[in-house]
Amino acid sequence: YVGYRYFDSAGVRPLFPFGHGLSYTEFELGPTEAALAGGEITLRTKVKNTGSFPGKETLEVYVSKPEDRLDHPFQELVAFGKTALLNPGEEAETEIRCLFTDFASYDPEKACWILEAGDYFLRLGTSSAETKPVVRIQAEEEITLRRAENCCGTPGFEDWKPKLETIDMFPPDVPILTLEKEKLPAPEEEVHGEETAPEAEALDAAALARLSVGAFSPKKGILSVIGNASLHIAGAAGETCGDFEALGAKPLVMADGPAGLRLSRDYWVENGREVSASGSLPETELELLPGAARWALGKLTPKKPRNAELRHHYTTAIPIGTAIAQSWNTAFAALCGDIVGDEMERMGVDLWLAPALNIHRDIRCGRNFEYYSEDPVISGEFAAAITAGVQKHPGRGVTLKHYAANNQETSRYNSSSQVSERALREIYLRGFGIAIRKAQPHALMTSYNLVNGVHTSGHPGLLGQILRKEFGYQGIVMTDWVIAMLNSKNAKHPGANAVDVARAGGDLFMPGSQADAESLRKAMQDGSLPAEQVKKNISRVLRKARELEEAQRNAG
């Protein structure tokens, strides 16, 4: 019951309802026709611009589910659409489609996704406060869509449940359609990962350990905490270990930036390599960091190389995630991704460390500006659109983040998000599943926080069962930038460590240090970390690096 799910269920009307939008003109919606073919529902309605200025209207489709064993919010967004630009007096038909499988609920008692028997009301409107039932779909029996496995732990409390008996959910005057179970798609099968690459089979513990962490300097340690952590692109956030070159794959260069690429504006070119001329952070930002981090960054401020040529990076600042989602226009989101992908080609960046799609759960979360919405459907659809826009450029990829339930910045390295299995799957993980199934991002980043006491980066259930098997994710899994010096010594929970990450199926521990590699080597040698698991992790990185490099080469 996050955001509008709570307000609508508890009968609270906020000042600005979810989906509310202002325009310079007015619109009128005509009657809605509904059709059910197999498991796909199609809604058609006419939208007329009745005002004095051109404009676009957003149509939102919500579902009210039957109340049976499981409780549900009064309504949940399942689909949306946007008209083309309509001139004053102009009318156009808008069609919105959704799948009945999108109405599924997670049943923690049976550990499966189900459609409960009963009446499903589809509601159409232009905000959550202005929806009207347009069709009633009857499911005559309970249907199991996918079997899963409860693997996320317990929060230590029972979820809040609303009282819905005072809300009229059963208007008698809407068309009735019947869902035919036999016409639904067959239950989805779990997806299993590829086998270990032959090159990885021959590697010893030391080589496997080195490949499992990011690039670092054996003498200086990590290259940088924020920015300037790449040996190839000035100002990039990091890259994979150079030892991959011996296996026939160039390092993957990663650039940060929640609203476009973040690189050093000024850089020198020395012997074909970029060297930042602007330091890791401006002095004004450097002063805000803890003493140890400030000292480390200060030591890493570059000096001008001899006979170097000064050059400049120029990148586009696209709107923040929240602003993009407020357009309710996925074509616009894809355009923003296209801009970033084009600049990745120009700058030589392989992976963009975005988009972020965590849920707007609390206004106090310091990174809400990066995130799209309080709703997982909006979050997943916009992340998928951004991903498609970037990855239309051959060999360039996004890094979906922060997986998962990353909803605060206070004590972000050591805080535990306590959340029920059902809430985690239906709210906090759902957007990731939508984006992965629709767009298959090349990389994914875990979050700093723990979930029910276990770090997400080292969580076998989140990474193995849900991400790989249920979502069918094929790409690289990396940690967020784990820096030991920034962990709180008085924290309730310990920080993430490279051994737990590798054991759970995490492919890269970023940004990487000698200590991280050494801990991995020792764990493999004493048997506490199976070398076979590390070989599988490395194989995924190797395959992806080769795939991206070949795509870039073929594109010229």
C-alpha positions as CSV (number, residue, x, y, z in Angstrom):
1,Y,0.0,0.0,0.0
2,V,2.5,2.6,-1.3
3,G,1.4,6.0,-2.5
4,Y,-2.0,6.1,-4.3
5,R,-2.6,2.4,-3.3
6,Y,-2.9,3.6,0.3
7,F,-4.7,6.8,-0.3
8,D,-7.4,5.2,-2.6
9,S,-7.8,2.3,-0.2
10,A,-8.0,4.4,2.9
11,G,-10.3,7.0,1.4
12,V,-7.8,9.8,1.6
13,R,-7.8,12.3,-1.2
14,P,-4.4,14.0,-1.7
15,L,-4.1,17.5,-3.1
16,F,-2.7,16.1,-6.3
17,P,-3.9,12.5,-7.1
18,F,-1.6,10.1,-8.8
19,G,-1.6,10.6,-12.5
20,H,-3.0,14.1,-12.2
21,G,-1.9,16.5,-14.9
22,L,-2.5,20.1,-15.9
23,S,-3.0,21.3,-19.5
24,Y,-3.7,24.5,-21.4
25,T,-6.8,22.8,-22.9
26,E,-9.6,20.5,-21.9
27,F,-10.5,16.9,-23.1
28,E,-13.6,14.8,-23.2
29,L,-13.6,11.0,-23.2
30,G,-16.2,9.1,-25.2
31,P,-17.7,5.7,-24.5
32,T,-15.3,2.8,-24.0
33,E,-15.4,-0.5,-25.9
34,A,-13.8,-3.5,-24.4
35,A,-12.7,-6.8,-26.1
36,L,-11.1,-9.9,-24.6
37,A,-9.2,-12.2,-26.9
38,G,-7.4,-15.0,-25.1
39,G,-5.7,-13.3,-22.2
40,E,-5.4,-9.8,-23.9
41,I,-7.8,-7.0,-23.1
42,T,-8.2,-4.1,-25.5
43,L,-9.9,-0.9,-24.6
44,R,-10.9,1.7,-27.2
45,T,-12.2,5.1,-26.5
46,K,-12.4,8.4,-28.3
47,V,-10.7,11.5,-26.9
48,K,-11.8,15.0,-28.1
49,N,-10.0,18.3,-27.5
50,T,-12.8,20.5,-26.3
51,G,-10.6,23.5,-25.4
52,S,-8.9,26.3,-27.3
53,F,-5.3,25.1,-27.5
54,P,-3.5,22.0,-28.9
55,G,-2.7,19.3,-26.4
56,K,-2.2,15.6,-25.5
57,E,-4.2,13.6,-23.0
58,T,-3.1,10.7,-20.9
59,L,-5.4,7.7,-20.3
60,E,-4.8,5.5,-17.4
61,V,-6.2,2.0,-16.8
62,Y,-6.5,0.5,-13.3
63,V,-7.8,-2.8,-12.1
64,S,-9.9,-3.5,-8.9
65,K,-9.3,-7.1,-8.0
66,P,-11.7,-9.5,-6.2
67,E,-11.4,-9.8,-2.5
68,D,-10.8,-13.5,-1.7
69,R,-8.0,-14.9,0.4
70,L,-5.6,-12.1,-0.5
71,D,-6.2,-8.4,0.2
72,H,-5.7,-5.8,-2.5
73,P,-5.6,-2.1,-2.9
74,F,-8.8,-0.4,-4.2
75,Q,-7.1,-0.1,-7.6
76,E,-3.8,-0.7,-9.2
77,L,-2.4,0.8,-12.5
78,V,-2.0,-1.9,-15.2
79,A,-1.7,0.1,-18.4
80,F,-1.6,3.6,-19.8
81,G,-1.6,5.4,-23.2
82,K,-1.1,8.9,-24.6
83,T,-2.9,10.5,-27.5
84,A,-1.1,12.3,-30.3
85,L,-1.3,16.1,-30.4
86,L,-4.9,17.0,-30.8
87,N,-5.9,20.4,-32.2
88,P,-9.0,22.3,-30.8
89,G,-12.1,20.3,-31.8
90,E,-10.1,17.4,-33.0
91,E,-11.1,13.8,-32.0
92,A,-9.1,10.6,-32.1
93,E,-9.6,7.0,-31.0
94,T,-7.1,5.7,-28.5
95,E,-6.4,2.0,-28.0
96,I,-4.8,0.5,-24.8
97,R,-4.0,-3.1,-24.4
98,C,-3.0,-5.1,-21.4
99,L,-2.6,-8.8,-20.5
100,F,-4.8,-10.5,-17.9
101,T,-1.6,-12.0,-16.6
102,D,-0.6,-8.5,-15.5
103,F,-3.4,-8.7,-12.9
104,A,-1.6,-11.6,-11.0
105,S,-1.0,-11.5,-7.3
106,Y,1.7,-13.2,-5.3
107,D,0.4,-15.8,-2.9
108,P,3.1,-16.3,-0.2
109,E,1.3,-19.4,1.2
110,K,1.4,-21.3,-2.1
111,A,4.6,-19.5,-3.3
112,C,3.1,-18.8,-6.7
113,W,1.6,-16.1,-8.9
114,I,-2.1,-16.5,-9.2
115,L,-5.3,-15.0,-10.6
116,E,-8.0,-15.4,-8.0
117,A,-11.5,-16.4,-8.9
118,G,-14.0,-13.5,-9.0
119,D,-14.7,-10.2,-10.7
120,Y,-12.0,-7.9,-12.1
121,F,-13.1,-4.3,-12.8
122,L,-11.1,-2.3,-15.3
123,R,-11.3,1.4,-14.6
124,L,-10.4,4.1,-17.0
125,G,-9.6,7.7,-16.2
126,T,-7.1,10.6,-16.3
127,S,-5.9,10.2,-12.7
128,S,-6.4,7.8,-9.9
129,A,-9.1,10.0,-8.4
130,E,-11.1,10.1,-11.6
131,T,-11.5,6.5,-12.7
132,K,-14.7,4.8,-13.8
133,P,-15.4,1.1,-14.3
134,V,-15.7,0.3,-18.0
135,V,-15.7,-3.5,-18.0
136,R,-16.2,-6.4,-15.6
137,I,-14.1,-9.5,-16.3
138,Q,-15.2,-12.7,-14.6
139,A,-12.6,-15.4,-13.7
140,E,-14.6,-18.5,-12.8
141,E,-11.8,-20.3,-11.0
142,E,-8.3,-19.6,-9.5
143,I,-5.5,-19.9,-12.0
144,T,-1.8,-20.5,-11.2
145,L,0.4,-18.6,-13.6
146,R,3.9,-19.3,-12.3
147,R,5.3,-21.3,-9.4
148,A,8.1,-19.6,-7.4
149,E,10.0,-20.0,-4.2
150,N,9.7,-17.9,-1.0
151,C,13.3,-16.7,-0.6
152,C,13.4,-13.2,0.7
153,G,13.1,-13.7,4.4
154,T,10.6,-12.2,6.9
155,P,10.3,-8.6,8.0
156,G,9.2,-9.3,11.5
157,F,5.7,-7.7,11.2
158,E,2.4,-8.2,9.4
159,D,1.5,-6.0,6.4
160,W,-1.2,-3.3,7.0
161,K,-4.5,-4.2,5.4
162,P,-7.3,-1.7,4.5
163,K,-11.0,-2.0,5.1
164,L,-12.7,-1.9,1.7
165,E,-16.3,-2.7,2.6
166,T,-17.4,0.9,2.3
167,I,-16.2,1.3,-1.3
168,D,-18.6,0.5,-4.1
169,M,-16.5,-1.8,-6.3
170,F,-19.5,-3.6,-8.0
171,P,-21.4,-1.2,-10.3
172,P,-24.1,-3.2,-12.2
173,D,-24.2,-1.3,-15.4
174,V,-20.8,-2.2,-17.1
175,P,-20.3,-4.8,-19.8
176,I,-19.3,-8.3,-18.6
177,L,-16.7,-10.5,-20.2
178,T,-15.7,-14.0,-19.1
179,L,-12.1,-15.1,-18.9
180,E,-11.5,-18.5,-20.5
181,K,-8.7,-20.3,-18.7
182,E,-7.7,-22.5,-21.6
183,K,-7.0,-19.5,-23.8
184,L,-4.5,-18.0,-21.4
185,P,-0.8,-18.5,-22.2
186,A,0.8,-21.6,-20.7
187,P,2.6,-21.1,-17.4
188,E,6.0,-19.5,-17.8
189,E,9.0,-21.8,-17.4
190,E,12.1,-20.8,-15.4
191,V,15.1,-19.6,-17.4
192,H,18.5,-21.1,-16.5
193,G,21.9,-19.6,-17.2
194,E,24.5,-20.6,-19.7
195,E,27.3,-22.9,-19.0
196,T,30.8,-22.0,-17.9
197,A,33.1,-20.6,-20.7
198,P,36.0,-22.9,-21.5
199,E,38.5,-20.1,-20.9
200,A,37.2,-19.7,-17.3
201,E,37.6,-23.4,-16.6
202,A,41.4,-23.2,-16.9
203,L,41.9,-20.2,-14.5
204,D,43.4,-20.6,-11.1
205,A,42.0,-19.0,-7.9
206,A,44.2,-15.9,-8.2
207,A,43.2,-15.2,-11.8
208,L,39.5,-15.8,-11.0
209,A,39.7,-13.5,-8.0
210,R,41.3,-10.7,-10.0
211,L,38.6,-10.9,-12.7
212,S,35.8,-10.7,-10.1
213,V,36.6,-7.2,-9.1
214,G,36.8,-3.9,-10.9
215,A,40.0,-2.2,-12.2
216,F,42.4,-0.8,-9.5
217,S,46.0,0.1,-9.2
218,P,48.1,-2.5,-7.3
219,K,50.2,0.4,-5.8
220,K,47.5,3.1,-5.2
221,G,44.5,0.9,-4.5
222,I,41.2,2.0,-5.9
223,L,41.5,4.6,-8.7
224,S,38.8,6.9,-7.3
225,V,35.7,6.8,-5.1
226,I,33.6,9.0,-7.4
227,G,34.7,9.6,-11.1
228,N,38.1,9.2,-12.6
229,A,38.1,5.5,-12.0
230,S,38.7,4.5,-15.5
231,L,42.1,3.9,-17.2
232,H,40.5,4.7,-20.6
233,I,37.8,7.5,-20.4
234,A,38.5,10.5,-18.2
235,G,35.8,10.9,-15.5
236,A,34.2,7.5,-16.0
237,A,33.1,5.7,-12.8
238,G,35.0,2.5,-13.3
239,E,35.7,-0.4,-15.6
240,T,36.3,-4.1,-15.5
241,C,39.7,-5.6,-14.8
242,G,42.3,-5.3,-17.6
243,D,43.0,-9.1,-17.3
244,F,40.0,-9.8,-19.4
245,E,42.1,-8.7,-22.4
246,A,44.1,-12.0,-22.0
247,L,40.9,-13.8,-22.6
248,G,40.1,-11.9,-25.7
249,A,37.8,-9.2,-24.3
250,K,38.5,-5.5,-23.8
251,P,37.6,-3.9,-20.4
252,L,34.1,-2.6,-20.1
253,V,34.1,1.1,-19.4
254,M,31.3,2.4,-17.1
255,A,30.1,6.0,-16.8
256,D,27.8,7.3,-14.1
257,G,25.2,10.0,-14.3
258,P,21.5,9.8,-13.4
259,A,20.5,12.4,-16.1
260,G,22.9,11.7,-18.9
261,L,26.6,10.7,-19.0
262,R,28.8,12.2,-16.3
263,L,32.4,12.5,-17.5
264,S,35.3,14.9,-16.9
265,R,34.7,18.1,-18.9
266,D,38.4,18.7,-19.4
267,Y,41.0,16.0,-20.0
268,W,44.5,15.5,-21.5
269,V,45.4,13.0,-24.0
270,E,48.7,11.2,-23.3
271,N,49.9,8.3,-25.4
272,G,46.4,7.7,-26.7
273,R,44.9,7.6,-23.2
274,E,42.6,10.1,-21.5
275,V,43.7,11.7,-18.2
276,S,41.3,14.0,-16.4
277,A,42.3,17.6,-16.0
278,S,39.6,18.5,-13.6
279,G,40.0,16.1,-10.6
280,S,37.5,13.7,-9.2
281,L,35.2,16.3,-7.7
282,P,35.1,20.1,-7.4
283,E,36.6,21.5,-4.2
284,T,33.1,22.5,-3.0
285,E,31.9,18.9,-3.2
286,L,35.1,17.5,-1.9
287,E,34.6,19.4,1.4
288,L,31.3,17.6,2.0
289,L,32.9,14.2,2.2
290,P,34.2,12.3,5.3
291,G,37.8,13.0,6.1
292,A,39.2,9.6,4.8
293,A,37.3,9.9,1.5
294,R,38.4,13.6,1.1
295,W,42.0,12.6,1.7
296,A,41.8,9.7,-0.8
297,L,40.3,11.9,-3.5
298,G,42.8,14.6,-2.9
299,K,45.7,12.2,-3.4
300,L,44.1,11.2,-6.7
301,T,43.9,14.7,-8.2
302,P,45.8,14.4,-11.5
303,K,48.9,16.3,-12.5
304,K,49.3,17.6,-16.1
305,P,51.3,15.1,-18.2
306,R,54.2,16.3,-20.3
307,N,53.4,17.3,-23.9
308,A,49.7,16.6,-23.4
309,E,46.9,17.9,-25.5
310,L,43.9,19.4,-23.7
311,R,40.5,18.3,-24.9
312,H,36.9,18.5,-23.7
313,H,33.9,16.2,-23.2
314,Y,30.4,17.7,-23.8
315,T,27.4,15.6,-22.9
316,T,23.6,16.3,-22.8
317,A,21.7,16.7,-19.5
318,I,18.5,14.8,-20.0
319,P,15.6,15.4,-17.6
320,I,15.8,13.6,-14.2
321,G,13.9,10.2,-14.0
322,T,10.9,11.6,-12.2
323,A,10.4,14.3,-14.8
324,I,10.7,11.8,-17.7
325,A,8.0,9.6,-16.1
326,Q,5.7,12.6,-15.4
327,S,5.4,12.9,-19.2
328,W,3.6,9.5,-19.3
329,N,5.3,9.2,-22.7
330,T,7.5,6.2,-23.2
331,A,8.4,7.4,-26.7
332,F,10.0,10.5,-25.1
333,A,11.8,8.3,-22.6
334,A,13.2,6.2,-25.5
335,L,14.4,9.4,-27.2
336,C,16.3,10.4,-24.0
337,G,17.9,7.0,-24.0
338,D,18.8,7.4,-27.7
339,I,20.6,10.6,-26.9
340,V,22.7,8.9,-24.2
341,G,23.4,5.9,-26.4
342,D,24.6,8.2,-29.2
343,E,27.0,10.0,-26.8
344,M,28.3,6.6,-25.4
345,E,29.3,5.8,-29.0
346,R,31.1,9.2,-29.3
347,M,32.9,8.9,-26.0
348,G,33.7,5.2,-26.0
349,V,31.6,4.3,-23.0
350,D,30.2,0.7,-22.9
351,L,27.9,0.7,-19.9
352,W,25.8,3.7,-18.5
353,L,25.2,3.2,-14.8
354,A,21.5,4.0,-15.1
355,P,18.5,4.0,-15.2
356,A,17.4,3.8,-11.6
357,L,13.8,2.7,-10.9
358,N,13.4,2.3,-7.2
359,I,10.0,3.1,-5.8
360,H,9.1,6.6,-4.4
361,R,8.2,5.1,-1.1
362,D,9.1,8.1,1.1
363,I,9.6,11.7,0.2
364,R,12.7,11.8,2.4
365,C,14.7,9.4,0.2
366,G,17.6,11.4,-1.1
367,R,17.7,9.8,-4.5
368,N,14.1,10.0,-5.4
369,F,14.9,12.4,-8.3
370,E,16.7,9.5,-10.0
371,Y,13.6,7.3,-9.7
372,Y,10.5,7.3,-11.8
373,S,7.4,6.7,-9.6
374,E,5.6,5.3,-6.6
375,D,4.1,2.8,-9.1
376,P,6.0,-0.3,-10.4
377,V,4.3,-0.4,-13.8
378,I,5.3,3.2,-14.5
379,S,8.8,2.4,-13.2
380,G,9.2,-0.7,-15.3
381,E,7.8,0.7,-18.5
382,F,10.0,3.8,-18.4
383,A,13.1,1.9,-17.5
384,A,12.4,-0.4,-20.4
385,A,12.0,2.5,-22.8
386,I,15.2,4.2,-21.6
387,T,17.0,0.8,-22.0
388,A,15.6,0.3,-25.5
389,G,16.7,3.8,-26.5
390,V,20.3,3.3,-25.3
391,Q,20.7,-0.3,-26.5
392,K,19.6,0.4,-30.0
393,H,23.2,1.6,-30.4
394,P,25.2,-1.5,-31.0
395,G,27.5,-2.5,-28.2
396,R,26.2,0.1,-25.7
397,G,24.2,-0.9,-22.6
398,V,22.5,0.3,-19.5
399,T,22.9,-0.8,-15.9
400,L,19.5,-1.2,-14.3
401,K,19.6,-0.2,-10.6
402,H,19.4,-0.3,-7.6
403,Y,18.3,-3.9,-7.1
404,A,16.4,-3.8,-4.7
405,A,14.2,-1.9,-2.1
406,N,16.7,1.0,-2.0
407,N,14.5,3.6,-0.4
408,Q,16.7,5.7,1.8
409,E,20.2,7.3,1.8
410,T,20.7,7.6,5.6
411,S,23.2,4.8,6.6
412,R,22.7,3.5,3.1
413,Y,25.7,1.0,3.3
414,N,24.3,-0.7,6.4
415,S,20.5,-0.2,6.6
416,S,18.1,-3.1,6.2
417,S,14.8,-2.8,4.3
418,Q,12.3,-4.9,6.2
419,V,9.6,-6.0,3.7
420,S,7.3,-9.0,3.2
421,E,7.7,-11.5,0.4
422,R,4.5,-10.3,-1.2
423,A,5.2,-6.6,-1.0
424,L,8.7,-7.0,-2.3
425,R,7.6,-9.0,-5.3
426,E,4.4,-7.0,-6.1
427,I,5.9,-3.5,-5.5
428,Y,9.7,-3.2,-5.2
429,L,10.7,-6.0,-7.7
430,R,7.9,-5.8,-10.2
431,G,9.4,-2.9,-12.2
432,F,12.7,-4.7,-12.5
433,G,10.8,-7.7,-13.9
434,I,9.0,-5.6,-16.5
435,A,12.2,-3.8,-17.7
436,I,14.1,-7.1,-17.9
437,R,11.5,-9.0,-19.8
438,K,10.8,-6.1,-22.2
439,A,14.3,-4.8,-22.8
440,Q,17.0,-7.2,-21.3
441,P,19.5,-4.6,-20.1
442,H,23.1,-5.6,-20.5
443,A,23.9,-5.0,-16.8
444,L,22.3,-4.6,-13.4
445,M,23.5,-3.1,-10.2
446,T,22.6,-4.3,-6.8
447,S,21.9,-1.8,-3.9
448,Y,23.8,-0.9,-0.8
449,N,21.0,-1.9,1.6
450,L,20.1,-5.2,3.1
451,V,16.7,-6.9,2.7
452,N,15.5,-8.5,5.8
453,G,19.0,-8.6,7.2
454,V,20.9,-9.9,4.1
455,H,22.8,-7.6,1.7
456,T,21.1,-7.5,-1.7
457,S,24.5,-7.9,-3.4
458,G,25.0,-11.2,-1.6
459,H,21.4,-12.4,-1.6
460,P,21.0,-15.9,-3.3
461,G,17.2,-15.5,-3.5
462,L,17.2,-12.1,-5.1
463,L,20.0,-12.9,-7.6
464,G,19.6,-16.6,-8.3
465,Q,16.0,-17.5,-7.9
466,I,14.2,-14.3,-8.8
467,L,16.5,-12.4,-11.1
468,R,18.0,-15.3,-13.1
469,K,15.4,-18.0,-12.9
470,E,12.1,-16.1,-12.7
471,F,12.9,-12.9,-14.6
472,G,15.1,-14.7,-17.0
473,Y,17.9,-12.1,-16.7
474,Q,20.9,-12.7,-19.1
475,G,23.3,-9.9,-18.3
476,I,26.0,-8.9,-15.8
477,V,25.3,-8.3,-12.1
478,M,27.6,-5.8,-10.4
479,T,27.6,-4.2,-7.0
480,D,27.1,-0.6,-6.3
481,W,30.4,1.1,-5.5
482,V,31.3,-0.5,-2.2
483,I,34.1,1.5,-0.4
484,A,35.2,0.0,2.9
485,M,36.3,3.4,4.3
486,L,32.7,4.7,4.0
487,N,31.1,1.9,6.1
488,S,29.9,3.0,9.5
489,K,31.9,1.3,12.3
490,N,28.9,1.5,14.6
491,A,26.4,0.1,12.1
492,K,23.9,-2.6,13.2
493,H,24.8,-4.6,10.1
494,P,28.2,-5.4,8.5
495,G,29.0,-4.0,5.1
496,A,28.9,-6.1,1.9
497,N,31.9,-8.3,1.1
498,A,33.2,-9.8,-2.1
499,V,33.0,-13.4,-1.0
500,D,29.3,-13.3,-0.2
501,V,28.7,-11.5,-3.5
502,A,30.5,-14.1,-5.6
503,R,28.9,-17.0,-3.7
504,A,25.4,-15.6,-4.4
505,G,26.1,-15.3,-8.1
506,G,27.1,-11.6,-8.3
507,D,29.5,-11.2,-11.2
508,L,31.5,-8.1,-10.3
509,F,32.5,-6.5,-7.0
510,M,32.9,-2.8,-7.8
511,P,35.0,-0.7,-7.8
512,G,37.4,-3.3,-6.6
513,S,40.7,-3.4,-4.5
514,Q,43.6,-5.6,-3.8
515,A,42.0,-6.6,-0.5
516,D,38.8,-7.7,-2.3
517,A,40.7,-9.8,-4.7
518,E,42.8,-11.4,-1.9
519,S,39.7,-12.3,0.1
520,L,38.2,-14.1,-2.9
521,R,41.4,-16.0,-3.6
522,K,41.7,-17.2,0.0
523,A,38.0,-18.2,0.1
524,M,38.4,-20.3,-3.0
525,Q,41.5,-21.9,-1.7
526,D,40.1,-22.9,1.6
527,G,36.9,-24.1,0.0
528,S,34.4,-21.6,1.6
529,L,33.7,-20.2,-1.9
530,P,33.2,-22.8,-4.7
531,A,35.5,-21.9,-7.6
532,E,32.9,-23.3,-10.0
533,Q,30.5,-20.6,-9.0
534,V,33.1,-17.9,-9.6
535,K,33.9,-19.4,-13.0
536,K,30.2,-19.1,-13.9
537,N,30.2,-15.5,-12.8
538,I,33.3,-14.7,-14.8
539,S,31.8,-16.4,-17.9
540,R,28.8,-14.1,-17.9
541,V,31.1,-11.0,-17.9
542,L,33.3,-12.5,-20.6
543,R,30.4,-13.4,-22.9
544,K,28.8,-9.9,-22.4
545,A,32.1,-8.1,-23.0
546,R,32.7,-10.1,-26.2
547,E,29.1,-9.5,-27.3
548,L,29.4,-5.7,-26.9
549,E,32.8,-5.5,-28.5
550,E,31.7,-7.5,-31.5
551,A,28.5,-5.4,-31.9
552,Q,30.6,-2.2,-31.8
553,R,33.1,-3.6,-34.3
554,N,30.3,-4.6,-36.7
555,A,28.8,-1.2,-36.5
556,G,32.0,0.4,-37.5
